[in-house]
Amino acid sequence: MTLGAEIEQIRIKCNMPLFIAYDVFSTDMAGYHQIITGRCSPTIFQLIMFIDAARHPLEKIPKKFI
């Protein structure tokens, strides 16, 4: 599973509306789609904001962030 797929799975599991996910990632529908499909990777700040908003850890954090 990719990071984007995990983000979308957690968003659905936590019943997070899309408009909140757009705010967390500071983007619109097209930008969010690029993140979840893996075309664009989120920044560390965006990942922290998502973890905080979802109250759920991420398993697939890229090695470049560790």
N, C-alpha and C positions, 0 to 999 in steps of 0.2 A: 504494500500500500504506500502510495506517495504521501508527502506532507499535505498537499492540497486535498487529496481524498480524505485524509484523516481530519483535516479542518472541517470539511463539509459534513463528515459523519458525526463529529462532535457537535457541530452547530444544530444538526437535526435532532440528535439525542437530547440536547439541552433545550430544545424548543426555542432556539434563538431566532427571531425574525430576521429576514434578509436585510432589512433596513438597518438593523443594529450591526450586523456583520459589515455592511458597507461603511458605517461610521467607524467601527473598530479598525478596519484596514484603510480608512480614509480614501475611499474610492467609490466608483459607481458600479453598475451591474457588469459592464464590460471588463473593468479592472478586476473585480472579484472573480469573474469567470476565468481570467488569465491566471490568477493565483491558484484556484482550485484545479485547473488543468495542468499546472506546472510550467506554463509559458513564462511566468514571472514569479520570482520568489519574494516572499514577504521579508521586511526588515526585522531586525531583532526587536525594535520597539513595537512593531505591529504584532509580532508573536507574543510578546509580553502582554499587550493589551487584549489579545484574544484569550489567552490563558486566564487573565483576570476577569474578563467578561463572562467566560463560559464556566469558570470555576472547575476546570478539568485539565489535567496534564496532557502534554503532547508526547507521544512515543517516538515519532520520527523527526526529531530536530536535526537539521543538516549538520555535518561535521564542521563546516566552516564557521558555525556559531559556537562551537564548543571550545 
